[in-house]
Amino acid sequence: MDVPPVSLAELLRHPDDLDKITSLKAEYTRKKSAVDSSLRLGLRDQLETTQSGMNGLSDGQKTVQQIKEEMIKIDKICSESQNMISDFATINLVSQAHRNFGAVEAMRRNLETFNERLAGIEEMLREDDEDAENMPNLLAIHYELTQLRNIRDDAIEQISRGDDPSLQSTLEDYFERLDGAVKWFDEHLDLIAMSLISLVTADNNSLVVRFALIIEAEEKSDIRVMALQEALKDHKEIATRFQSITDGAKTVRGYKERFLRIIKEFGETKFQPTRAKFLEDSSQLESSLKWYFNDLNAVRLGMVPLMPKKWRIFRTWAEIYHGLMHDFLVELIDDPEASSAHTLEIISWPEKYYRKMGKLGMKQDELVPHVIDNRETELVRDFRALIIKFLDEWIDRIWAQERKDFENRNADQGGNLDQDEYGFFRTKNLVDLWRMLREQVDAAGNSKRTDVIEGVIDAMFSRLRTRQTAWQKMLEEEEVRLIGEASRGSGIETDGFQSLQDWLVATANDQIACIDDNEDEGRVSYLTDFKKKFAPLVTPGYMDRAEGDVGALRDGYVDLSTWCMTKFTHLVFAVDFKAVMPDFFTPKWYNTTAMSRIVATIEEYVNDYRQVLHYTLLDTFVEIFADELLIRYLGSVRNKGAKFKRTDAYQDKIFDDLSTAFEYFSSLPDAELGDRIKDTWRVTEPFVALLSCPKETVADEFARFKTSYWDLQISWVEAVLRSRDDFERAMLNSVKARAAQMDVVRGVETIMSKVK
């Protein structure tokens, strides 16, 4: 409850932190419940204490008033009696002389027999030393000691009223031996107090009862002394006239408080080896604290019947022990010698502790303060943060090594990529990453707390998503750099170009390895294995949510692998086809075989990477090449000098280009893939129709085109129309007018969405 408040701005610093809202809400609800419970308990205790105090004050006032009234009555009666008896003064003087003589005679006898009686006490103390398990003389010693102590107190009090201070010093020297006997007796009581648990366990009830009788008698004596002292302080004039009736102890001896202090000291001595054992082995907390509950159970079953009921000895003992347990655990939490494993055990302890105390009859709200100050949430957060810290350190080291490998990809002879058992290109650190994640799941699982495990798994999902983004950013920056060099006409290193392509292939392969499950071959992907690892450790509700995170990661791996293949093709078009693509649909196009060279180059790339590219990506690789070629081909209407003249055989040339491409697509091993690509390329038919139709039917051709391809862009249609040698502004206006009239149903994205 003493943890400084954390603002929501600190807890929700990133978008991914919104996932924490549910856990944070639950955490603050638990905190509020704990605070409410503590406040209710404190208020109830305060009200009970206040009411008890008010009742005590009221009763005390009544008692004091009654005593005062009785003493006034007695004083009045004494005064009146003096007037009733004619010789009262003489009688009173004789009576006082007689009383004084009797008191002096009694004091003389007490002083004469004092040393003899003290010697007898010392002899009984020696006998009890020899029989420490039974101490048969305990009550007799206490009675005699009490008498001698009262004699000493009376003598000291009387001598203090005299005029000669030296007499008091002499008297104190005379009583000096008594202090040694008292100390000796106190040591016996301390020994019994320290051994109460073992005495009860050994059924030595007699000694326990005698000990309790002594402590109870001393407690009553202390109460009487304190009451007398209070009366003397508040009513000196009346009380001093009745000093003769205040025989007995004159000072508070504090045996009851000493007994309670010894209970605490006894518990402290037992916590010391417990602490050492726990620090040595964090798994030994519960076993090393068995004595704690055994002691309380012994008090509950064996000691309660032997002690005064008003002591409520079990509750008293339990409250003292609870305070020691609280201090023991809180000190361990803040102890630099304690590791995260110790903290973890402490986090799990309160639930077990209160359950065990409940079996003994002590409810949680009766034990204050909370055994670890309600710091479970804070400690869980700290422990979870520690695991996440190690997780981040590992990921940062792996990422630093991956960046270094990527930057040095041209320095190593033959590149610095690995190949798996199937011969596919792979980066070097993916295996280490997933192994590290499994180890951190084990570390979180050791906590046996779902809030720790689920928090760590959430962090892993977040880091894996961030890692996908980081890989994409790193590869894209390098791709942009190389394409920029190519566009500026500066020379581009062949090794740098090819090594980036290799890394794009390896990265795409890595993504597929993360999700490539093959039941026939008994192969499980990294992501599926990771899911199987944490699934038994989390709650069903969290697992339902985690399914969405796993699905998002899976989609992300697919998207990144496809993105890598797309960037590969961009590099090829930026470098290999840089000089060819600007010629399409220009006068130079009619006399070249550009499409044949492009298709041959694509085929060469596919054949070169067929053995090192994951087989599930091969069709994607070909399809992306085909789509990119189609997009660039259609977009070539924007080439400088692109013009379709009615007098030229541009339709035949387009047909020739398409035939070349279709011939390659038809030769693909996967006939279904070839058919799918050719079906995509059939968009060239409405393209040719838009180029060759009469001017007055352009709007109709556009409408047919738009109906089939809802995401056809007007800007590209305008570029197509402007490439016609018979272009007129009216043609474009008719198309725009028709577009405004059409109500096209949006559907699945088509290839035309990418043709600008």
N, C-alpha and C positions, 0 to 999 in steps of 0.2 A: 504494500500500500504506500510505501515511501518512495516508490520509483517516480522520478520526475516526469511530468506529462509530456507526451510526444504529440506534436501537432499533426493533423491530417496531411498537411503539405509535405512533411517529412516522410510519412508512410506511403503516400500516393504520389511519388515523384515521376513515375513513368507510366505510360499507358498499360503496360503489362501488370502494374500494381493493382489495377482495378479488379483483377481476379482475387485479390486478397480481401475484398470488401466483406465477403461472407465470413471468412475466418476472423477478421477484425471485429465484425459485429458480434460474433459469438464470444470473442475474447472480452470485449467491453461489457457484454451482458453478464459474463461470469464475474468480472470485476465488480460490476454494480451489485450483483447478488451478494458477493462477499462483503462489500461495504454496507449494504442494507442489513445483512445479518449481524455484522459487527456493531452497527449503530443500534439495532434493536436490542442486542445483548447488553451493550453498554448502557443504554437508556434504562433497561429493566434493572440492571445492577445498581445504577445510580438512584433510581426511585426506591428500590429496596433499602439501600444504604441510608438514603435521606429519611425514609419513613422510620427505619430502625433507630436512626440517630434522634429523630424528633420524639419517638416514644421513650427512648432512653433519657433524653433531657427532661421530658415531662415527668417520668417516674422519679428521676433524680431530684427534681425540684420538689416534688411532693414529699419524698423521703427526707430531704434536708429540712423542709419546713416542719415536718412532723417531729424530727429530732430537736429542732430549735424550740418548738412549742413544748415538748416534753422536758427539755432542759430548763426552760423558763419556769415550768410548773414545779420542777424539782427545786430550783433555786428559790422560788417563792415559798414553797413548803418549808425549806430549810430556814429561810428568814423568819417565817411566821412561827416555826417551832421554837426559835430562840426566845420569842416573846412569851410563848406559852409556858416555858419551863423557867422558873425563877433562877435556878442554878445552872442554866445551860452553859454559860461561859466556862464555869469550872469543869462541868462534865465534858464539854467539848475539848478543853485543854488536856484533861486526863485521857480522853479517847485518842486524841492525836498522839499523845506521848506513848500510849499503849500500841497504837498502830506503828508508830515509828520504831518502837522497841522491837515489835514483831518483825518488821521489815529488816531491821539491822541484824536481828538474830538469824533470820532466814538467809540473808546475804552472807553472814559469817559462816553458817553451816555450808552454804554452797561453795564459798571460797575454800573452806578447809577440805571439802571432799572433791574439789574440782579436778585436781591432778590425779587422784585415785580413779575417778570416773573416766577421765581422759585416757588413763593407762588401760582401763578395761576396753574402751572403744578401740584403741590401737591393737589390743590383743585380738579382738573380733575381726578387725581389718586384716590382720595377718592370717587368721584362719580362712577368711574369704579369699585371700590371695592364693592359698593352697588349694582351695576348692572353687576355682573361678567359674566352673560350669554351673554351680548351684548357688553359691554365695548365701549360705543359710542364715547368716547374721545380718542381712541387708536391712530389714525393717528395724531390728533392735539398734543397729548402728545409727540409722536415721533418727530414731526417737531420741537416743541419748545425745547425739550431736545437736539436734534441735534444742534440747533442754540446755545444753552447755552454751550454745550460741545465744539463746535468750538470756541466760545468766550474764553473759558478757555484755550483751546489748544494754541490759538494765543497769549493770554496774557502770558502764561507760556513760550512760545517760545521766545517772545520778551524780557521778563525779564531775560531769561537765557543768553541773549547776553550782559547784563549789567555787571557792575563791582562789584555790591553789592549783595552777595548771600542771605543776610537776607531779601531782598525785595521779593525773590522767596518764602521763607517760609511764609511770611505775606500773599502773594497772594494765596498760597495753602490753608491757613487757611480760607481765604475769600470764597473760592470755595468749602469748605468742605461739605456744605449742599447738593451740587449737587450730590455727590456720593450716598447719601441716596435716592434721587429721582431716580437716575439711577438704583440703586438696586431694588427699589420698582417697577419701570417699567419693569425691567428684570424678576421679579417674575411674573408679569402679562403675559409676553411673554411665560415664562416657563409653566404657567398654561394653556395657550392656546395650546402650543405645546403638552402637555400631554393629552389634551382633544380633539385633532383634530378628532380622530375617532368618538367620540360621537357627536362632532359638525357637522360633515358631515352627520352622521346618522340622526341627528335631523334637517337637512336642514338649519343649521345656517351658510349659505354660506357667508354672509356679513362679519362676524368676521374672517372666514378662509381667505377670499380674502384680508382683511386689514392686517392680520398677514403676508400673503405672500408678500404683497407690502413692508412692513417694512423690512422683511428679504432680499428681493431682493435689496432694496435701500442700506442696510448695506453691502450686498455682493459687489455691484458696488463700494461703498466707499472703501471697503477693497482692491479691485483690484486696484483702483486708487492710494491708499496709498502705496501699495506694488510696483507698477510701479514707483512711485515717489522716493521711497526709493532706488530702484534699479538704477534709473537714477542718484540720488545723489551720490550713491556709486561709480558708474563707470565713471561719468563725473562731478566731483565736481567743476572744474574750471569754466565751462560754467553754470552749474545749479545754483550755488550760486549767479550768477548775475541776476537770474530771480525768486528769492524767493518771491518777492512781488506778483506773480501770483499764488502761491500755497496756496490759502485760502482753508478752509474746514478742515476735519479731518486730524490729524497728525499721528494717530496710528491706527493699525488694531484692530478692536473690536470683530471680530470672531463670529458674530451672526449666520451665516450659519453653521459653525462647531458646535456651541452650539445646534442648531436645530437638526442636525443629531445625536448628542450625546444623546439628549433627546429622540429621537425615539428609540435608543438602550436601554436606561434606562427604557422607557415605556414598551418595550418588555420584558426586564428582570424581571420587577415586575409582569408581567402576567405569566411568566414561573415558578415562585416560587410556587404558589398554584398548578400548573399543575404537578410539580414534586412530591409534597406531595400526591396528589390524585393518581398519577400513582403508587407510592411506596406502597400505601395502597391497591390498587386493580390493578393488572397488566392488566386486561381486559379493563381498562378505558383510555388507551393511546389515541385512536382515538377520543373518545368523549370529553376528557379533552383538546384536541387541536382544537376544533371547532372554538374557538375565533381567532386562528392564521389565518385561511383561511377567516373568516368573516372580520377580520381587513384588510387583503390584498384586498379583494373584495370591501370593502368600499373605500379604497384608489383608486382602479382601476376605480370604477364607479363614485364616488362622488368627490374625491380630485383632480384627474388629470385635469379636466377642470378649476379648481380654482387656479392652481399653474402655474408658468412659465414653458413653454415647455422644455426649456433648462435644467431644473432640472431633467427631466425624473423621476418624483417623485415616480411613481409606481415601476419602476425598482430599484430605490435607496432604497425604503422602503423594497422591496422584498429581496434585497441583504443583507440588515441589518438583517432582520428577519431570513433569511437563515443561516447567521452566528450564530445567537443565537440558532437556531434549531440544528445546527451541534454541538455547544458546549454543549447544553443540553443533546443530545443523547450520545455523546462520554463520558461525565462525568457519565452518568447513566451506561454505559457499564462497566466502571471501578469502579463504586461505590460498596463498600462492602455490602451496605444495599440492593442492588438489587439482586433478586434471579434469578434462571434459567428461571422462567416464565416471568420476566421482560425482560431478554435478548431475549427470544423468540419473544415477542411482537416487540422489537426493530428490530430484524432481518426481520420481515414481514413488517415493517413500510415504508422503502424506496420506495418500489413499489407503495404503496398507496400515499405516499407523492408526488412523482414525477408526478403521474397521476393527482392529485388534482392541483399541480402547473401548469401542462400543460393546464388544463382547464382555469386557470387564465392568460395564455399567456406566461408563463415562461418555456422554454425548459430545459431539464436536463443538457445539456452541457453549459447552461448559468449560472447555479448555481454551483459555486465552493467555497470551496472544496465539494467533495461528502459528502452527509449528515451524513454518518457514516464512512467516509474514506475508502469506499469499503471493509469493514470488514465483509460483510455478510458471505463469505466463511469461514473465520476464526471462526466467531461466530457459524455458523452452525456446523462446525467440533467440536468446544468446547462443544456445547450443545449435539451433538450426542455422543461425548466422555463421557459426564456426565451420560447420560442414560446408555451407555454401561458399565461405571464404576459401577453404581448401579446393573446392570445386572450381572456383574462378581462377585460383592460382594455377591449377592444372591446365585448365582450358587456355589461359593466357600463355603458358609455356608451350603448349602444343601449337597454338596459333602463331606464336613467335617463330617456332621452328618451321612451320608450314610457309610462312612469309619468306623466311630465309631461304628455304628450298626453292620457292618460286622465283625469288630474285636471282638465285644462283643457278637457274635451270640451264643457262647457256655455258656456265663455267665448267660443268662436269662433262667429261667425254661421254657422249652417247646419252646425255640427259640424266636426270636424277629421280626418275620415277621407278616404281616397282611394277612387277607383273604378278598376278595371282596364279593359282593353280590351273586356271583355264587360259592363261596367257593374256588376260585383259590388263590394260594399263591401269595402275592404281597409285594414289599418293601414299606416302609412307606412314602417316600418323593416324589414320582412321581407326585401325585396330586398337592402338593405345587409347584413343579417345573413348571408345565404347567399353574397354576394359576398366578404365578409370571410373566411368559412370557406374558400372556394376559394383565396384569397390565402395563408392560413396553411397550407393543404395544399401549395401551391407552395413556401412557405418551408421546410416540413419536407422536401419532396421534393428540394430543393437539397442536402440533406445526403447523399443517396444512401445513407442508412443506414436499413434497415427498422425497427431498434429505435427510432429517433427518430420516423419516420413513424407507426409503429403506436402509439407512446405518445401522440402528438398526436391521432391519430384517436380513440383511446380517450377522451381528454379531451373531444373534441368531442361524442362520443356522450353522455358524462356531462352536459356543459353543455346539450345539447339536451333531455335528459330533465328536467334541473332547470328549464329554461326552460318546459317544458310545465306543470310543477307550479307555477311562479311565476305564470304567466298564470291558471291555474285559481284560485289563492289570491287574487290581486288582484281578479278578477271576482266571486268568491264573497263576499269581504268587502263589496264594494259592494252585491251583491244582498241579503245579510243585513241590511245597514244600511237599504236601501230597504223591504224587507219588514217589518223591525222598525218603521219609521215607520208603515207602513200598518196593522200590527196594533195599534199604540198609538192609532190614530185620528188621528194628526197629519197635517196636509196634506202631500202629496208633490208635488214640482215635476214638472209634466208634461214639461218639457224634460229634467230629470235622469232620469226614468223612460224616456223614449223614447231618449235618448242612450245609456243603458246597453244597451237592446235593440239599438240600432244597433251598438254595440261588440261585443256578443255575436255578432251576425250576421257582422261583419267578422272577428272572431277565428275563428269557425267556417270562414269562407271561407279564411282564411290556412292553417288546418290542411289543408284539402282541396288548396290550391295546392301544399303541400309534397309531396303524394303523387299528384297528378292527372296520370297518364300517359295520353296519347291518341295511340296509334300512327297512327290514321287521319288526324289533323290534324298529325302530326309534332311533338306537344307532349310535352316531357319535364318531369317534376316536379322541384322543387328537390332532393328527397331522392335521386331516381334519378340526377340530374346529379352530385350530390355523391358518390354511390357510384362512378359511372363515373370521377370525377376521381381518387379514391384507389386504385381497384382495381389499376391497373398498377404501383403503387408498393409494394404490400405482398406478403407471402409467401402462397402458396396456403393454408397452414394458418391464417394469421390471417384470410384472406378467408372461410374457412368459418365462423369464429367471428363475423366482422363481419356475415355474413348474418343471424345471430340478432339482433344489435344493430339492424340496419336494420329487420328485421321488428318488433322491439319498438317502435322509433320510429314505424313506420308504424301499428301498432295504437294507439299513444299519440295520434297525430294524429287517427285516426278517433274514438277515445274522447273526446278533448277537443272535437271538433266536435259530437259527439252531446251531450256534457255542456252545451255552450253552448246548444244548442236546448232542452235540458231546463230550464235556468235561465231561458231566455226564457219558457217556458210557466209556470214557477213565478211569475215576475213578473206575468204576465197574470192568473193565478188569484188572486194576492195583492192585486192592485190592481183590475183590471177586474171580477173575479167575487167580490170580497170580500163584497159585500152580497147576492149571489144564492145562493151555495152553502149558507149556513146555513139557507135556507128549504126545502131538499129534504127530503121525507118528513115534513114538519111540516104542520099543518092549513092553513098559508098556501100550501103547495105546490099544493094542488088547484085553486086559483083563479088561478095565475100561468102564464105561458108562459116560465119561466126557461130551459128547454132551448133554445127557439127563439132567445132572445136570445144565449145562449152560443154556439150554433152559428153564428149570424150574425156575432158578434164574431170567432170563430176564422176564418171565411171571409174577413172583412175583413182580418185580419192576414196571412193567407196571400196574398191578392191584393196587399196593400201591399208585401210583401217579396219577391214572386215575381221581380221584375226585378233585385233587388240581392242575392239569396241564390243561392249556387252551385247550379246545377240538380241536382247529385247530392244535395244536402241537402234539396231541396224535399219529396220524398216522406217523408224522415225527419222533417222539420218537421211535416208534417200528421199522421204516425203518432204522433209524440210528443204532439202536442196531443190526439189521439183517446185515447191510452192514459192521459194525465193526467186527462182528463175522466172516463173510465171509472173510474179509481182513486178520484177524488174523489166520483164519483157513488155508487159502492158504499160508500165510507167515510162517506157522509152518514147512514148508519144510526145514527151516533154523535151526530148533531146534537141540540142541546137541543130537546126536544119532539117528536123523531121517534117516530111511533107508527103502526102499521098495524092498523087496526080491521077486523074481519071485515065490519062493516056498510058500510065505505067502499069506493069503487070504486078502490082503490089499484092493482089490476092493470091497469085501463084507463089510469090515469094513467101508470104505468110504460111501458105499451105505447105511449102517445102520445109520451113522451120518447124512447123507442127509435126510433120511426118517424121522428121529426124528425131524430135523429142519422143514421139509416140513409139517409134521403133525401139528406142532404148527402154521405155517403160514396159513395153510388151515382152522384152527379153528378161525382165526381172524374175528371179526364182519364185517369188511369191506372186502368183498371178492375181490374187485378190488385191494386193497392194498396187500392182500395175493398173488394174481396172479402176481403183479408187483415185489414183493420180490422174489418169486420163479423164475420169469424170470431172475432176476439178478443172482440168485444162479445157474442158468444153465451154468454159466462159469466153474463149476466143471466138466462138461462133457469133454471139451477139455483138462482140467487139468488131468483127469484120462487117457484120450487117450495119452497124452504126457508121462504119467508114464508107461503105459502098452504096447505101440506099439513096434514092432520090431525095433531094432537099425537102420536098413537100411531105415526105413520110418519116423524116428524122424523129419527130415527136412520137410517132407510133412505135418506132423501133426502140426509142428510149423507154417508153412505157412498158414494152415487153421485157426489156432488159431489167428495169426496175422491179417489175413484178416477180421475176425469178431471183433477183439479187437485191433484197430490200435495202442493204447498206451500200449500194452503189452511190458514189459521191459525185455531186454535180460538178465540182471543180475538175475532176478527171474527165468527165463527159465533155466539159467545155474544152479541155486540152485536146481531146480526140477530134472534136468538131473543128477546132482551129487548125488542126494538122491537115484537114481536107483542103484541096486546092480551090474548091468551089464554096468555101466558107462564106456565109453571110450572117450578119447580125440577127436577122430574122430567124435563122435556124436555132440559135441559142435562146432567143426569146420564146420561141415555141416550146422548146424543151422545158424552160423554167415555168412557163404557164401550165404545161401538162403536169409537171412535178407538184405544182401548187394544188392541182385538182385531185391528185391521186391520194388514196387512203391506203397506204401500204401496211400490211400486217408484219410486225417485227417478229423475227424468228431466230434461229441459230445463226451465229456470225458466219459470214461467207468469206471467200477469198477477196472479194471486192472491198471489204472493210480496210484491207491493208494497202490497197492501190490508191495512192494519193493523186 
